[in-house]
Structures are given as structure tokens and as C-alpha cells.
């Protein structure tokens, strides 16, 4: 239904952005970059938080010793 804008459309978008933001464009882009960095940092921190729950060698440490011992076959 919708396609990615081509060369001419990007030029029109750029001109509209320059008209709307003018001299504020560098600060707008700087703030946009900061917000993207904060978003990535938040994703990384949440991935680390989730990853600490599933570290290898940590499973079963809070269980009782009988549940960790191997069960006899049969």
C-alpha cells in the first residue's frame, strides 16, 4: 500500500523539515540522537537484567539438596 519514499520525496521532506525547524534543526537532531541512545541503553539494561536470571550454573541454588541430586534410573 505505502512504499518507501524515493529521491524526490526525500528532498521534499528535507525542505519541509528545514522550513519548520530552521535554526533549531541541529538541536532537534542532537536531542533525537540522545533519546535514541537512552532507548538503546534501556534495552541493553533490560536485556542484562533478564540475562542475570538465567546464568548457567546458577539454576537450582535456591532449591533443597535432594532435588539437585541425581535420581536413580528405573
C-alpha positions in Angstrom: 0.0 0.0 0.0 2.7 2.5 1.0 6.1 2.5 -0.5 9.4 3.9 0.8 9.9 7.5 -0.4 12.2 7.9 -3.4 14.8 10.6 -4.0 12.4 13.4 -4.9 10.2 12.7 -1.9 13.2 12.8 0.5 14.2 16.1 -1.0 10.7 17.5 -0.3 10.7 16.1 3.3 14.1 17.7 3.9 12.9 21.1 2.6 9.8 20.9 4.8 12.0 20.0 7.8 14.3 23.0 7.1 11.3 25.3 6.9 9.7 24.0 10.1 12.8 23.8 12.3 15.2 26.2 10.6 18.0 27.1 13.0 16.7 24.7 15.7 17.4 21.7 13.5 20.8 20.9 15.0 19.5 21.0 18.5 16.4 18.9 17.4 18.7 16.3 15.8 21.0 16.3 18.9 18.0 15.6 21.2 16.8 12.9 18.9 20.2 11.2 19.0 20.2 11.4 22.8 16.8 9.9 23.0 17.8 7.0 20.7 20.9 6.4 22.8 18.8 6.4 26.0 16.4 4.0 24.4 19.2 1.6 23.4 20.7 1.9 26.9 17.4 0.9 28.4 17.1 -2.1 26.1 20.6 -3.2 27.0 20.0 -2.8 30.7 16.7 -4.8 30.5 18.4 -7.5 28.5 21.2 -7.7 31.1 18.6 -7.9 33.8 16.7 -10.7 32.1 20.1 -12.4 31.4 21.2 -12.4 35.0 18.2 -14.6 35.9 19.2 -17.4 33.5 23.0 -17.6 34.1 24.4 -21.1 33.6 25.5 -22.8 36.8 23.0 -20.7 38.8 20.0 -23.0 38.4 18.9 -24.9 41.4 20.9 -23.0 44.0 17.8 -22.0 45.9 16.3 -25.5 45.9 16.8 -28.1 48.5 19.8 -30.5 48.1 17.6 -33.6 47.5 16.1 -32.1 44.4 19.6 -31.5 42.9 20.9 -35.0 43.5 20.7 -37.4 40.5 17.7 -39.7 40.7 18.3 -43.5 40.3 17.2 -44.9 37.0 14.2 -47.2 36.9 
